Amino acid sequence: MLEEIDFPFTHDLNALRNLLPDSWPVRADLADLTGWAVLARYPGEWP
Protein backbone atom coordinates (compact mmCIF):
# COMPACT_ATOMS: atom_id res chain seq x y z
CA MET A 1 0.00 0.00 0.00
CA LEU A 2 1.52 3.29 -1.10
CA GLU A 3 1.59 5.99 1.59
CA GLU A 4 -0.83 3.83 3.61
CA ILE A 5 -3.63 4.77 1.17
CA ASP A 6 -6.26 2.18 0.34
CA PHE A 7 -6.96 3.14 -3.29
CA PRO A 8 -10.40 2.11 -4.63
CA PHE A 9 -10.84 0.29 -7.92
CA THR A 10 -11.76 3.10 -10.30
CA HIS A 11 -10.68 4.57 -13.61
CA ASP A 12 -11.35 8.12 -12.38
CA LEU A 13 -7.79 9.45 -12.24
CA ASN A 14 -8.88 12.73 -10.65
CA ALA A 15 -10.52 10.82 -7.79
CA LEU A 16 -7.35 8.79 -7.29
CA ARG A 17 -5.17 11.92 -7.47
CA ASN A 18 -7.31 13.52 -4.77
CA LEU A 19 -6.38 10.72 -2.38
CA LEU A 20 -2.68 11.58 -2.58
CA PRO A 21 -1.09 13.51 0.28
CA ASP A 22 -0.76 17.28 -0.17
CA SER A 23 3.02 16.84 -0.28
CA TRP A 24 2.70 15.16 -3.71
CA PRO A 25 2.91 17.78 -6.49
CA VAL A 26 0.32 16.14 -8.77
CA ARG A 27 -2.40 18.75 -9.22
CA ALA A 28 -3.15 18.62 -12.96
CA ASP A 29 -6.62 17.87 -14.29
CA LEU A 30 -6.49 14.22 -15.35
CA ALA A 31 -9.97 13.97 -16.91
CA ASP A 32 -8.61 13.59 -20.46
CA LEU A 33 -6.28 10.81 -19.34
CA THR A 34 -9.18 9.05 -17.61
CA GLY A 35 -10.90 8.67 -20.98
CA TRP A 36 -7.78 7.16 -22.50
CA ALA A 37 -7.33 4.82 -19.53
CA VAL A 38 -10.85 3.46 -20.01
CA LEU A 39 -10.44 3.08 -23.78
CA ALA A 40 -7.13 1.26 -23.36
CA ARG A 41 -8.52 -1.02 -20.66
CA TYR A 42 -11.71 -1.86 -22.54
CA PRO A 43 -10.77 -1.82 -26.23
CA GLY A 44 -13.41 -2.25 -28.86
CA GLU A 45 -14.29 -0.72 -32.17
CA TRP A 46 -12.61 2.66 -32.22
CA PRO A 47 -13.78 5.35 -34.64
C-alpha distances in whole Angstrom, upper triangle without the diagonal:
4,6,5,6,7,8,12,13,16,18,19,17,19,17,14,15,16,13,12,14,17,17,16,19,18,21,23,24,22,24,26,23,22,25,25,21,23,26,24,22,25,28,32,35,35,38
4,5,6,8,9,12,14,16,18,18,16,17,16,12,13,14,11,9,11,14,14,12,16,15,18,20,21,20,22,24,21,21,24,24,21,23,26,24,22,26,28,32,35,34,37
4,5,9,10,14,17,18,20,19,17,17,16,13,13,13,10,8,8,12,11,11,14,15,17,20,21,21,23,25,23,22,26,26,23,25,28,27,25,29,31,35,38,37,39
4,7,9,13,16,18,20,20,18,19,17,14,14,14,11,10,10,14,14,14,18,17,20,22,23,22,25,27,25,23,27,27,24,26,29,28,26,29,32,35,38,38,40
4,6,9,12,14,16,16,15,15,13,10,11,11,7,8,9,13,14,13,16,16,17,20,20,19,21,24,22,20,24,24,21,22,26,25,23,26,29,32,35,35,37
4,6,10,12,15,15,15,15,13,10,13,12,9,10,12,16,17,16,19,18,20,21,21,20,21,24,21,19,23,23,20,21,24,24,21,24,27,30,34,33,36
4,7,8,11,11,11,12,10,7,10,10,8,9,12,16,17,15,18,16,17,19,18,16,18,20,18,16,19,20,16,17,21,20,18,20,24,27,30,29,32
4,6,9,10,11,12,9,8,11,12,10,12,16,19,20,19,21,18,19,20,19,17,17,20,18,15,18,19,15,15,19,19,16,18,22,25,28,28,30
4,7,9,11,13,11,9,13,14,13,15,18,21,23,21,22,19,20,21,19,16,16,18,16,13,16,16,13,12,16,16,13,15,18,21,25,24,27
4,5,8,10,8,8,11,13,12,15,18,21,23,20,21,18,18,18,16,13,13,15,13,10,12,13,10,10,14,14,12,13,17,19,22,22,25
4,6,9,9,8,11,13,14,15,19,21,23,20,20,17,17,16,14,11,10,12,10,6,8,10,7,6,10,11,9,11,14,17,20,19,21
4,6,5,7,9,10,11,14,17,19,21,18,18,15,14,13,11,8,8,10,9,6,9,11,9,9,13,14,13,14,17,20,22,21,23
4,5,5,6,9,10,11,15,16,18,15,15,11,11,10,9,6,7,9,7,6,9,11,9,10,13,14,13,16,18,21,23,22,24
4,5,5,6,9,10,13,14,16,14,13,10,9,9,7,5,6,10,9,8,11,13,12,13,16,17,17,19,21,24,26,24,26
4,5,5,7,9,13,14,17,15,15,12,11,12,10,9,10,13,12,10,13,15,14,14,18,19,18,19,22,25,27,26,28
4,5,5,7,11,13,15,12,14,11,11,12,11,10,11,14,12,10,14,15,13,14,18,18,17,19,22,25,28,26,28
4,5,6,9,10,12,9,10,7,8,9,9,8,11,14,12,11,15,16,14,16,19,19,19,21,24,27,29,27,29
4,5,8,9,12,10,11,9,8,11,10,11,12,16,15,14,17,19,17,19,22,22,22,24,27,29,32,30,32
4,7,9,11,10,12,11,11,14,14,13,15,18,17,16,19,20,18,20,23,23,22,24,27,30,33,32,34
4,6,8,7,9,8,10,13,14,14,16,19,17,17,20,21,19,21,24,24,23,26,28,32,34,33,34
4,5,6,9,10,11,14,16,17,19,22,20,20,24,25,23,25,28,27,27,29,32,35,38,36,38
4,5,7,9,9,13,15,17,19,22,21,21,25,26,24,26,29,29,29,31,34,37,39,37,39
4,6,9,11,14,17,18,21,24,22,23,26,27,25,28,30,30,29,33,35,38,40,38,40
4,6,8,11,14,15,18,20,19,19,23,23,21,24,27,26,26,29,31,35,37,35,36
4,6,9,12,13,17,19,17,19,22,22,21,24,26,26,26,29,31,34,36,34,35
4,6,9,10,13,15,14,15,18,18,17,20,23,22,23,26,27,31,32,30,31
4,7,9,12,14,13,15,18,18,18,21,23,23,24,26,28,31,32,30,31
4,6,9,11,11,12,15,16,16,18,20,21,22,24,26,28,29,27,28
4,6,8,9,10,12,14,14,16,18,19,20,22,23,26,27,24,25
4,6,5,6,9,10,10,13,15,15,16,18,20,22,24,21,22
4,5,5,7,9,10,11,13,15,16,17,18,20,22,19,20
4,5,5,7,9,10,11,13,15,16,17,19,19,17,17
4,5,5,6,9,10,10,12,14,15,18,19,17,18
4,5,5,6,9,10,11,12,14,16,18,16,18
4,5,5,6,9,10,11,12,14,15,13,14
4,5,5,6,8,10,10,13,14,12,14
4,6,5,6,9,10,13,15,14,16
4,5,5,6,8,11,13,12,15
4,5,5,5,8,10,9,12
4,6,6,9,12,11,14
4,6,10,13,13,16
4,7,10,11,14
4,7,8,11
4,6,10
4,7
4
